[in-house]
Amino acid sequence: MSRPPRDRGQAAVEFAIALPLVVLLVLGVVQVAVIVRDQLALELAAREGARAAAVARAPSSAAATAASAATALRPIETSTVVGSASVTVTVRHSTKNHVPLLGLAIREVDLAASVTMKREPP
């Protein structure tokens, strides 16, 4: 069965209209996945830094060293607050947009993770 001449190319036109929206949606999902991956890496770095600081004689340097070793994200900023019974390590990182086209809308995302652990004798 042949189509009337006015319906020819309709699917191609609909595809051309929908394709940019689908591509932007997929790129947005990829960028969210990259940000979530970086957040999880920061949480791991903060946890490792807090554990190292909780058992070290010099908590600040131990936390920074352990946090840097736990993640490949660079640069990271590590801050340590030492209390009498606990230590809190906060790790910060600014992740850049890695996905084309979305860089115009989302330039950088500031991520942070903080972990508090009970101090143990070194």
N, C-alpha and C positions, 0 to 999 in steps of 0.2 A: 504494500500500500504506500503510495507516495504522498508526501506532505504538500500542502499548498505552498506556493512560492513565497508567501509573506512570512511563513514560519521558519524558513531556512536560516540557520545561524543563530537562532534564539538561544540555544544552549551555550554557545560560545560567548554570547553577550552576557548572559547571566553568570557564567563562570568568570568572565573578566571583571564583572562588578563585585562578585563575592570574594575573589581571590585576595585582594589587598586586605580585607577585613580578617580573613582567616589567617593570613601571614602575620598580621599585627597581633592577633590573639595568641598564636603559637609563640611568637617572640616574647610576648609578655609573660607567658607561662615559663619559658626558659629563663628569663631574667629573675622571676620570683624564685625559681629553683636555685639559681646561683646565689641569691641573697640568703636563702635558707641554709644552703651549704656553708656559707661563710659564717652565719650565726652559730651553727652547730660547731664549727671549728673554734670559734671564740669561746663558746661554753666549755669545750674540752680544755682549751688553754687556761681558762680561769680556774677550772677544777684542778688541773695539774699544778698550776701556780699556787693555789691555796693549800694543796696537800704538801707541797715542798716547803711553803712558808710556815705551815703548822708545826713542822718537826725540825726546822733549821734554827741555828743560833743567829743568823743574819737573815731575817724573813724577807726583806725587800729584795735583796739581790737573788736569793733563792727563788722567789716567785717570778722575777723577771726572766731568769735563766730557764726555769721549767716551762713557763708560758711560751717563750720563744722556741723551745725545742719541741713543744707539742703541736705547733701549727706551722704551716708554710706561708701563712698570710704575712705580708710585710707592707708597710710598717705597722707594728702594734705598739700601743702605749699601755704600760702596766702600772697600776697604782696599788699600794698596799697600805692597809690601815691595821695596825697591831693594837689589840686591846689586851687587857689583863688575862682574859680567858679565851679569846677568840682572835682570829685573823681574817680579814676580808680582802680579797684580791679582785680588782676590777680591771678588765682588759677591754681596750677600745681599738676600733679599726674603721677606717672609711673605705668602703668598697666602691669602686667605679663601675659604671654601667658597661657590661661586656657585650651587650646585644646591639647591633646596628638598628637605626631608626628610633629606638626608644631613648637614645642618648639625649635627644632634644627635650624629652619630658622628664627623664630621671637622670640627673647628672651623677650625684654621689649619694650613698646611703650611709649614715653613721650608725655603726653597730656597737653594742656594748654588752658585756656579760659580767656578772658579779657573783662570787661564791664566798660564803662565810663558813669557816671550819673552826672547831675547837682546837686550841693550842695543846700540843703534847710536849713533854720534856724532850730536849734534843739528845 
